[in-house]
Amino acid sequence: MKLKNKCTLIGLLMLALQVNAESTPEFYDISENYVQLVLAVGLHDPVYVDAYYGPETLKEGLKKQDWPLAKISEQGKLLIKTVKSVPSSTDKDIQLRKHYLIKQLGALVFHAEQLAKKANNPNYERNFNQEAVALYDTLPPTYDYSYFDQVLANLDTGLEGEGDLLTRIDALQKKVQIPKEKLDIVFKAAMQGCREKTLKKMSLPENESFTIEYVNDKAWSGYNWYQGNSISLIQINTDFPIYIPRAVDLGCHEGYPGHHTYNARLESELVNKKGWLELSVYPLFSPQSLIAEGSANYGIAMAFPGNKRIEFERNKLMPLAGLDPKYAQKYQDYLDLRAKLSYAGNEVARDYINGSITREQAIELQAKYALVDAAKAEQRIRFVEKYGAYVINYNWGKDLVKDYVEANAQTEKERWAIFTDLLSSPRVPSSLSW
Ligand SMILES: [Zn+2]
């Protein structure tokens, strides 16, 4: 055998080993077991499995009685040990994949244990920070209410108009409120705008598509139900008035470059191209949700940087809605001032989850610091009751994703490159800095 051929043979062997390293039997079994465990938790908690488009065979025959919560947490702990036993690798993809599975499984075990406690005692003791760390792999910052009182005072001074603060806000909101009969046309235009901006910067599978539905009586304002095969169902809750900037927010957050884009990229880049089956299931109460919500919120300014958003609202959306475009900037100025209040919602949720305030007090505080009426505040508290510490994923998640992208990028092109990579990787909060 000639030396050259020998080298080729060794090269081929190494290549085979490399391919094998990515789809090792261990990983294949781990992925299947992980998917099955997530689906098993879903038998106990109807909102837990947010999306699943993997093999039907893993779902078939799963019965609640075969998967008591104690068995799920025990199997979850064993699977964490198995993942940890996979030989360490210098390949970053493998490192991220292992870390993802360990963190996601840790959250799964915690959630299964919480569900078991709740089944025994609906008033079981909860702790917001503990839930944030265990489920979302991060400890959110804490603020004192006095900080938000100062923001409210600044808003009161800064917002022009007649009457008290809420009256002035109400008058301004009416100028940017989308009439119900115009919702569909405005949302479709907003989605199209977000999609065009995103597809100029990153590729998506050719067949990707979405449908929009208008719904009522939900604890959220919008939701993306990812169906697999690059298809999403986006639902918009029309219980409350919707103002022009929300059309852009929801178009980007639920669609492009938000949830629809993230899911479609995970499916095409990780599930289809690499065979990483574990990404075909999305457990809601897991570290992945911080990346999902954080990137969806940060994605709004990625698609519409600087004053591009105001231009789009003024030139396209407000005329479509039959609104006077001159109020776009005024309302945005108000939103910029109000943005500093966003973390107040986390404090209310923390106090309420920890049991240090009543439901009535939570609604009252939420109304005060989110500058909304009691009905809207009650909707938010319903969200907290259903999703707990999940609320941190929106503001704290956005800040973490923003810091990650901007610390590593100088130009818009670099920002998109890092952001696109994030949407195609199994990163969780604690592997953001890797
Ligand atoms: Zn979301």
Residues whose N, C-alpha, C, O or C-beta is under 5 A from the ligand:
A	BS01	ZN	E293 A296
